[in-house]
Amino acid sequence: MTAADGTAVEDLSRLLAQMPRPAGAEYVAALEDELATRFGVQHAVAVSSGTAALHTALLSLSVGPGDEVLVPALSVVMSVAPIIQAGARPVFVDCDRQGRGLDLDDLAAKVTGATKAVLPVHLWGRQGDPVRLAQAAAAHGLAVVEDACQAQGSRTGGRAAGTNGDVGCFSLKDGKIVWCGEGGYLLTDRDDIAGRARALRAHHLPPYDGQPETVGYNYRLAEPLAIIARSNLARFDDLLDHRRGQAQQLAGLLAATPGLKAATDAAAGDNGYSALFRLELERPRAFCEHLARLGVPNSVGTFGLTAADRRPALARYAGSPCSQAEMVIDRTLAVVLTDHDTEERINGYAQTISREASTWDTHR
Ligand SMILES: Cc1ncc(COP(=O)(O)O)c(C=O)c1O
Protein backbone atom coordinates (compact mmCIF):
# COMPACT_ATOMS: atom_id res chain seq x y z
CA MET A 1 0.00 0.00 0.00
CA THR A 2 1.42 3.42 -0.90
CA ALA A 3 1.59 6.30 1.59
CA ALA A 4 -1.13 8.06 -0.38
CA ASP A 5 -3.38 5.00 -0.10
CA GLY A 6 -2.75 4.84 3.66
CA THR A 7 -3.84 8.44 4.05
CA ALA A 8 -6.93 7.76 1.98
CA VAL A 9 -7.92 4.81 4.18
CA GLU A 10 -7.48 6.94 7.32
CA ASP A 11 -9.48 9.79 5.77
CA LEU A 12 -12.25 7.42 4.72
CA SER A 13 -12.49 5.91 8.23
CA ARG A 14 -12.63 9.36 9.77
CA LEU A 15 -15.28 10.53 7.32
CA LEU A 16 -17.43 7.41 7.70
CA ALA A 17 -17.37 7.82 11.48
CA GLN A 18 -18.82 11.33 11.01
CA MET A 19 -21.45 10.49 8.41
CA PRO A 20 -24.18 11.43 8.00
CA ARG A 21 -23.10 14.95 8.79
CA PRO A 22 -24.39 18.36 7.83
CA ALA A 23 -23.54 19.39 4.31
CA GLY A 24 -19.87 20.10 4.16
CA ALA A 25 -17.27 19.60 1.53
CA GLU A 26 -13.94 19.50 3.32
CA TYR A 27 -12.39 16.87 1.04
CA VAL A 28 -13.96 18.25 -2.11
CA ALA A 29 -12.55 21.69 -1.28
CA ALA A 30 -9.10 20.18 -0.67
CA LEU A 31 -9.30 18.28 -3.97
CA GLU A 32 -10.23 21.48 -5.80
CA ASP A 33 -7.25 23.33 -4.31
CA GLU A 34 -4.91 20.53 -5.30
CA LEU A 35 -6.31 20.35 -8.84
CA ALA A 36 -5.99 24.11 -9.33
CA THR A 37 -2.38 24.00 -8.10
CA ARG A 38 -1.49 20.96 -10.16
CA PHE A 39 -2.86 22.47 -13.38
CA GLY A 40 -1.83 26.06 -12.63
CA VAL A 41 -5.34 27.49 -13.02
CA GLN A 42 -7.40 29.87 -10.90
CA HIS A 43 -10.33 27.55 -10.26
CA ALA A 44 -11.16 23.85 -10.14
CA VAL A 45 -14.80 22.89 -9.56
CA ALA A 46 -15.44 19.24 -8.71
CA VAL A 47 -18.67 17.67 -9.97
CA SER A 48 -20.29 14.24 -10.13
CA SER A 49 -19.09 13.17 -13.63
CA GLY A 50 -17.40 14.31 -16.81
CA THR A 51 -20.83 14.58 -18.44
CA ALA A 52 -21.96 16.86 -15.59
CA ALA A 53 -18.78 18.92 -16.04
CA LEU A 54 -19.58 19.50 -19.72
CA HIS A 55 -23.24 20.33 -19.04
CA THR A 56 -22.28 22.71 -16.22
CA ALA A 57 -19.61 24.38 -18.38
CA LEU A 58 -22.08 25.01 -21.21
CA LEU A 59 -24.73 26.39 -18.84
CA SER A 60 -22.12 28.57 -17.15
CA LEU A 61 -21.47 30.13 -20.55
CA SER A 62 -25.23 30.63 -21.01
CA VAL A 63 -25.38 28.17 -23.90
CA GLY A 64 -29.02 27.22 -24.39
CA PRO A 65 -31.95 26.95 -26.80
CA GLY A 66 -31.33 28.60 -30.15
CA ASP A 67 -27.54 28.24 -29.83
CA GLU A 68 -25.27 26.01 -31.86
CA VAL A 69 -22.12 24.32 -30.54
CA LEU A 70 -19.41 23.02 -32.87
CA VAL A 71 -18.26 19.57 -31.80
CA PRO A 72 -15.99 17.06 -33.54
CA ALA A 73 -17.52 14.00 -35.18
CA LEU A 74 -14.37 12.32 -33.78
CA SER A 75 -15.85 12.19 -30.29
CA VAL A 76 -17.95 10.05 -28.00
CA VAL A 77 -21.68 10.33 -27.36
CA MET A 78 -20.94 11.76 -23.88
CA SER A 79 -19.34 14.79 -25.54
CA VAL A 80 -22.51 15.55 -27.50
CA ALA A 81 -25.27 14.69 -25.01
CA PRO A 82 -24.56 17.69 -22.72
CA ILE A 83 -25.01 20.08 -25.68
CA ILE A 84 -28.46 18.62 -26.33
CA GLN A 85 -29.20 18.59 -22.60
CA ALA A 86 -28.42 22.32 -22.50
CA GLY A 87 -31.05 22.81 -25.22
CA ALA A 88 -28.51 23.75 -27.91
CA ARG A 89 -27.83 22.13 -31.27
CA PRO A 90 -24.63 20.16 -31.90
CA VAL A 91 -23.01 20.88 -35.27
CA PHE A 92 -20.49 18.23 -36.27
CA VAL A 93 -17.08 19.27 -37.56
CA ASP A 94 -14.66 16.92 -39.32
CA CYS A 95 -11.15 16.25 -38.04
CA ASP A 96 -7.76 17.13 -39.48
CA ARG A 97 -5.81 14.60 -41.56
CA GLN A 98 -3.87 13.31 -38.54
CA GLY A 99 -7.11 12.73 -36.63
CA ARG A 100 -5.80 14.82 -33.76
CA GLY A 101 -7.79 18.05 -33.89
CA LEU A 102 -10.58 19.81 -35.73
CA ASP A 103 -10.43 20.64 -39.44
CA LEU A 104 -10.38 24.42 -39.05
CA ASP A 105 -11.64 25.03 -42.61
CA ASP A 106 -14.65 22.84 -41.93
CA LEU A 107 -15.12 24.64 -38.61
CA ALA A 108 -15.12 28.07 -40.31
CA ALA A 109 -17.59 26.83 -42.92
CA LYS A 110 -20.02 25.70 -40.21
CA VAL A 111 -20.08 28.87 -38.12
CA THR A 112 -23.45 30.63 -38.29
CA GLY A 113 -24.97 33.56 -36.42
CA ALA A 114 -26.22 31.06 -33.83
CA THR A 115 -22.82 29.49 -33.06
CA LYS A 116 -21.88 30.18 -29.49
CA ALA A 117 -19.07 27.78 -28.63
CA VAL A 118 -16.69 25.14 -29.90
CA LEU A 119 -16.19 22.00 -27.86
CA PRO A 120 -12.95 20.23 -28.93
CA VAL A 121 -12.73 16.63 -27.73
CA HIS A 122 -9.25 15.30 -26.99
CA LEU A 123 -10.14 11.72 -27.88
CA TRP A 124 -7.67 9.03 -26.81
CA GLY A 125 -5.59 11.74 -25.09
CA ARG A 126 -4.61 13.46 -28.35
CA GLN A 127 -5.28 17.06 -29.20
CA GLY A 128 -4.82 19.34 -32.19
CA ASP A 129 -3.03 22.68 -32.12
CA PRO A 130 -4.63 24.66 -29.24
CA VAL A 131 -3.14 27.96 -30.42
CA ARG A 132 -4.65 27.71 -33.90
CA LEU A 133 -7.96 26.59 -32.42
CA ALA A 134 -7.98 29.55 -30.01
CA GLN A 135 -7.29 31.90 -32.92
CA ALA A 136 -10.13 30.40 -34.96
CA ALA A 137 -12.52 30.61 -32.00
CA ALA A 138 -11.54 34.23 -31.30
CA ALA A 139 -12.00 35.15 -34.96
CA HIS A 140 -15.62 33.98 -34.74
CA GLY A 141 -16.26 35.15 -31.16
CA LEU A 142 -16.74 31.61 -29.85
CA ALA A 143 -16.15 30.29 -26.34
CA VAL A 144 -13.95 27.19 -26.10
CA VAL A 145 -15.11 24.33 -23.84
CA GLU A 146 -12.52 21.55 -23.90
CA ASP A 147 -13.59 17.95 -23.39
CA ALA A 148 -10.38 16.71 -21.79
CA CYS A 149 -12.06 13.71 -20.13
CA GLN A 150 -9.57 11.33 -21.78
CA ALA A 151 -6.68 13.78 -21.75
CA GLN A 152 -5.56 14.16 -18.14
CA GLY A 153 -1.81 14.74 -18.36
CA SER A 154 -1.62 15.35 -22.12
CA ARG A 155 0.38 18.47 -22.97
CA THR A 156 0.98 20.47 -26.13
CA GLY A 157 3.31 23.46 -26.39
CA GLY A 158 4.03 23.27 -22.66
CA ARG A 159 0.36 23.59 -21.69
CA ALA A 160 -1.90 20.92 -20.25
CA ALA A 161 -4.90 19.77 -22.26
CA GLY A 162 -8.00 21.28 -20.70
CA THR A 163 -6.30 24.56 -19.76
CA ASN A 164 -6.27 26.20 -23.18
CA GLY A 165 -9.89 27.24 -23.58
CA ASP A 166 -12.38 29.16 -21.45
CA VAL A 167 -13.06 26.01 -19.47
CA GLY A 168 -11.74 22.44 -19.50
CA CYS A 169 -13.85 19.44 -18.48
CA PHE A 170 -12.49 16.19 -17.04
CA SER A 171 -13.85 12.83 -15.92
CA LEU A 172 -12.76 10.90 -12.82
CA LYS A 173 -14.53 7.71 -13.84
CA ASP A 174 -12.54 4.55 -13.24
CA GLY A 175 -10.33 3.88 -16.24
CA LYS A 176 -9.36 7.53 -16.49
CA ILE A 177 -5.75 8.28 -15.46
CA VAL A 178 -6.78 9.98 -12.20
CA TRP A 179 -10.03 8.32 -11.11
CA CYS A 180 -12.36 7.94 -8.14
CA GLY A 181 -15.12 5.65 -9.44
CA GLU A 182 -17.47 8.36 -10.73
CA GLY A 183 -16.68 12.06 -10.78
CA GLY A 184 -15.43 14.99 -12.79
CA TYR A 185 -14.12 18.53 -12.59
CA LEU A 186 -13.90 21.79 -14.48
CA LEU A 187 -10.80 23.96 -14.73
CA THR A 188 -11.02 27.65 -15.56
CA ASP A 189 -9.26 30.95 -15.02
CA ARG A 190 -12.58 32.80 -15.34
CA ASP A 191 -14.20 33.83 -12.04
CA ASP A 192 -17.65 34.09 -13.66
CA ILE A 193 -17.58 30.52 -14.98
CA ALA A 194 -16.31 29.11 -11.68
CA GLY A 195 -18.96 30.99 -9.70
CA ARG A 196 -21.81 29.88 -11.92
CA ALA A 197 -20.54 26.29 -12.00
CA ARG A 198 -20.39 26.13 -8.18
CA ALA A 199 -23.94 27.43 -7.96
CA LEU A 200 -25.32 25.16 -10.70
CA ARG A 201 -23.83 21.99 -9.22
CA ALA A 202 -25.89 22.38 -6.04
CA HIS A 203 -29.25 23.88 -7.08
CA HIS A 204 -28.01 27.41 -6.31
CA LEU A 205 -28.29 26.55 -2.61
CA PRO A 206 -26.53 28.79 -0.05
CA PRO A 207 -24.03 30.34 -0.19
CA TYR A 208 -25.16 30.75 -3.84
CA ASP A 209 -28.65 31.83 -2.85
CA GLY A 210 -29.32 34.83 -5.05
CA GLN A 211 -32.28 34.90 -7.40
CA PRO A 212 -31.03 32.79 -10.30
CA GLU A 213 -32.96 32.80 -13.54
CA THR A 214 -32.28 29.12 -14.11
CA VAL A 215 -32.62 26.02 -11.99
CA GLY A 216 -29.56 24.06 -10.96
CA TYR A 217 -28.79 20.39 -10.50
CA ASN A 218 -27.34 17.95 -8.03
CA TYR A 219 -23.93 17.57 -9.63
CA ARG A 220 -22.00 17.47 -6.34
CA LEU A 221 -19.02 15.14 -5.98
CA ALA A 222 -19.51 12.94 -2.91
CA GLU A 223 -16.95 13.42 -0.14
CA PRO A 224 -15.76 9.75 -0.02
CA LEU A 225 -15.05 9.95 -3.75
CA ALA A 226 -13.06 13.16 -3.26
CA ILE A 227 -10.79 11.26 -0.86
CA ILE A 228 -10.13 8.60 -3.50
CA ALA A 229 -9.54 11.27 -6.17
CA ARG A 230 -7.02 13.07 -3.90
CA SER A 231 -5.17 9.83 -3.29
CA ASN A 232 -4.85 9.24 -7.03
CA LEU A 233 -4.03 12.87 -7.78
CA ALA A 234 -1.09 12.57 -5.36
CA ARG A 235 0.36 9.90 -7.65
CA PHE A 236 -0.66 11.55 -10.93
CA ASP A 237 2.89 11.53 -12.36
CA ASP A 238 3.35 7.84 -11.55
CA LEU A 239 -0.05 6.95 -13.02
CA LEU A 240 0.78 8.94 -16.15
CA ASP A 241 4.22 7.35 -16.57
CA HIS A 242 2.65 3.96 -16.00
CA ARG A 243 -0.03 4.49 -18.67
CA ARG A 244 2.48 5.81 -21.19
CA GLY A 245 4.73 2.84 -20.40
CA GLN A 246 1.86 0.40 -21.00
CA ALA A 247 1.07 2.01 -24.38
CA GLN A 248 4.75 1.89 -25.32
CA GLN A 249 5.05 -1.72 -24.22
CA LEU A 250 2.21 -2.76 -26.53
CA ALA A 251 3.56 -0.63 -29.39
CA GLY A 252 7.01 -2.23 -28.98
CA LEU A 253 5.61 -5.76 -28.95
CA LEU A 254 3.60 -5.10 -32.11
CA ALA A 255 6.26 -3.13 -34.00
CA ALA A 256 6.85 -5.91 -36.52
CA THR A 257 3.20 -6.94 -36.95
CA PRO A 258 2.02 -6.39 -40.51
CA GLY A 259 -1.09 -4.26 -40.99
CA LEU A 260 -0.63 -2.23 -37.77
CA LYS A 261 1.21 1.04 -37.22
CA ALA A 262 1.62 2.47 -33.70
CA ALA A 263 -0.04 5.88 -33.43
CA THR A 264 0.43 6.94 -29.79
CA ASP A 265 2.85 9.85 -29.83
CA ALA A 266 4.42 10.45 -26.41
CA ALA A 267 6.77 12.99 -28.05
CA ALA A 268 3.69 15.03 -29.02
CA GLY A 269 2.65 15.06 -25.34
CA ASP A 270 -0.05 12.37 -25.56
CA ASN A 271 -0.90 10.75 -22.24
CA GLY A 272 -1.11 7.21 -23.67
CA TYR A 273 -4.75 6.97 -22.54
CA SER A 274 -5.28 4.12 -25.02
CA ALA A 275 -2.64 2.27 -27.03
CA LEU A 276 -3.33 3.44 -30.58
CA PHE A 277 -2.64 1.66 -33.84
CA ARG A 278 -3.55 2.59 -37.37
CA LEU A 279 -4.99 -0.47 -39.08
CA GLU A 280 -4.05 -1.23 -42.64
CA LEU A 281 -6.13 -4.40 -42.79
CA GLU A 282 -9.29 -5.22 -44.70
CA ARG A 283 -12.52 -4.64 -42.73
CA PRO A 284 -10.83 -2.88 -39.81
CA ARG A 285 -14.04 -2.51 -37.74
CA ALA A 286 -14.71 -6.23 -38.01
CA PHE A 287 -11.10 -6.82 -36.88
CA CYS A 288 -11.63 -4.64 -33.78
CA GLU A 289 -14.90 -6.44 -32.98
CA HIS A 290 -13.16 -9.79 -33.41
CA LEU A 291 -10.37 -8.71 -31.01
CA ALA A 292 -12.95 -7.59 -28.43
CA ARG A 293 -14.54 -11.04 -28.56
CA LEU A 294 -11.09 -12.52 -27.92
CA GLY A 295 -10.64 -10.36 -24.81
CA VAL A 296 -8.72 -7.35 -26.17
CA PRO A 297 -10.86 -4.37 -25.10
CA ASN A 298 -10.91 -1.55 -27.64
CA SER A 299 -12.94 1.53 -28.56
CA VAL A 300 -14.65 0.23 -31.70
CA GLY A 301 -15.01 -3.43 -30.79
CA THR A 302 -15.99 -3.08 -27.12
CA PHE A 303 -17.76 0.30 -27.04
CA GLY A 304 -18.99 0.54 -30.63
CA LEU A 305 -17.23 3.87 -31.20
CA THR A 306 -18.68 5.45 -34.33
CA ALA A 307 -18.31 8.94 -35.80
CA ALA A 308 -20.87 11.01 -33.85
CA ASP A 309 -22.71 12.16 -36.98
CA ARG A 310 -23.29 8.48 -37.89
CA ARG A 311 -24.96 7.56 -34.60
CA PRO A 312 -28.69 6.87 -34.97
CA ALA A 313 -29.45 8.85 -31.78
CA LEU A 314 -27.74 11.92 -33.29
CA ALA A 315 -28.90 11.47 -36.90
CA ARG A 316 -31.19 14.48 -36.77
CA TYR A 317 -28.17 16.74 -36.22
CA ALA A 318 -26.05 15.24 -39.02
CA GLY A 319 -25.08 17.49 -41.91
CA SER A 320 -22.64 16.65 -44.69
CA PRO A 321 -20.73 13.50 -43.65
CA CYS A 322 -17.55 13.98 -41.63
CA SER A 323 -15.74 11.38 -43.72
CA GLN A 324 -12.24 11.93 -42.34
CA ALA A 325 -13.48 11.33 -38.77
CA GLU A 326 -15.27 8.19 -39.90
CA MET A 327 -12.11 6.91 -41.61
CA VAL A 328 -9.93 7.66 -38.55
CA ILE A 329 -12.32 5.87 -36.18
CA ASP A 330 -12.81 2.89 -38.46
CA ARG A 331 -9.05 2.48 -38.98
CA THR A 332 -7.91 2.99 -35.38
CA LEU A 333 -7.40 0.14 -32.99
CA ALA A 334 -7.50 1.91 -29.59
CA VAL A 335 -6.69 -0.69 -26.95
CA VAL A 336 -8.28 0.26 -23.64
CA LEU A 337 -5.76 0.34 -20.77
CA THR A 338 -6.18 0.64 -17.02
CA ASP A 339 -3.57 0.97 -14.29
CA HIS A 340 -4.28 -2.63 -13.24
CA ASP A 341 -3.22 -4.09 -16.59
CA THR A 342 -0.06 -6.05 -15.84
CA GLU A 343 2.85 -6.66 -18.20
CA GLU A 344 1.57 -10.19 -18.53
CA ARG A 345 -1.87 -9.04 -19.62
CA ILE A 346 -0.38 -6.63 -22.15
CA ASN A 347 1.84 -9.44 -23.47
CA GLY A 348 -1.34 -11.48 -23.87
CA TYR A 349 -3.01 -8.63 -25.81
CA ALA A 350 0.06 -8.41 -28.06
CA GLN A 351 0.06 -12.14 -28.76
CA THR A 352 -3.64 -12.12 -29.64
CA ILE A 353 -3.41 -9.01 -31.84
CA SER A 354 -0.31 -10.23 -33.64
CA ARG A 355 -1.68 -13.72 -34.27
CA GLU A 356 -5.05 -12.44 -35.48
CA ALA A 357 -3.57 -9.71 -37.68
CA SER A 358 -1.31 -12.15 -39.46
CA THR A 359 -4.16 -14.57 -40.15
CA TRP A 360 -6.90 -11.97 -40.68
CA ASP A 361 -7.48 -12.83 -44.36
CA THR A 362 -8.61 -16.29 -43.35
CA HIS A 363 -11.44 -14.79 -41.26
CA ARG A 364 -13.11 -13.11 -44.22
C1 LIG B 1 -14.23 12.04 -24.14
C2 LIG B 1 -15.21 11.86 -23.04
N1 LIG B 1 -16.10 12.83 -22.77
C3 LIG B 1 -16.98 12.74 -21.77
C4 LIG B 1 -17.01 11.63 -20.96
C5 LIG B 1 -18.03 11.56 -19.86
O1 LIG B 1 -17.44 11.35 -18.62
P1 LIG B 1 -18.28 10.60 -17.46
O2 LIG B 1 -18.37 9.16 -17.84
O3 LIG B 1 -17.48 10.81 -16.23
O4 LIG B 1 -19.61 11.25 -17.41
C6 LIG B 1 -16.13 10.59 -21.18
C7 LIG B 1 -16.15 9.38 -20.32
O5 LIG B 1 -15.77 8.31 -20.68
C8 LIG B 1 -15.20 10.70 -22.24
O6 LIG B 1 -14.33 9.71 -22.50
The ligand as an ORCA input file, in Angstrom:
! r2SCAN-3c Opt
* xyz 0 1
  C     -14.230     12.037    -24.144
  C     -15.210     11.859    -23.038
  N     -16.102     12.826    -22.775
  C     -16.983     12.739    -21.774
  C     -17.012     11.627    -20.955
  C     -18.030     11.560    -19.857
  O     -17.441     11.354    -18.616
  P     -18.280     10.596    -17.461
  O     -18.373      9.156    -17.843
  O     -17.479     10.808    -16.225
  O     -19.605     11.252    -17.406
  C     -16.128     10.589    -21.183
  C     -16.154      9.380    -20.324
  O     -15.774      8.306    -20.680
  C     -15.199     10.697    -22.239
  O     -14.332      9.710    -22.498
*
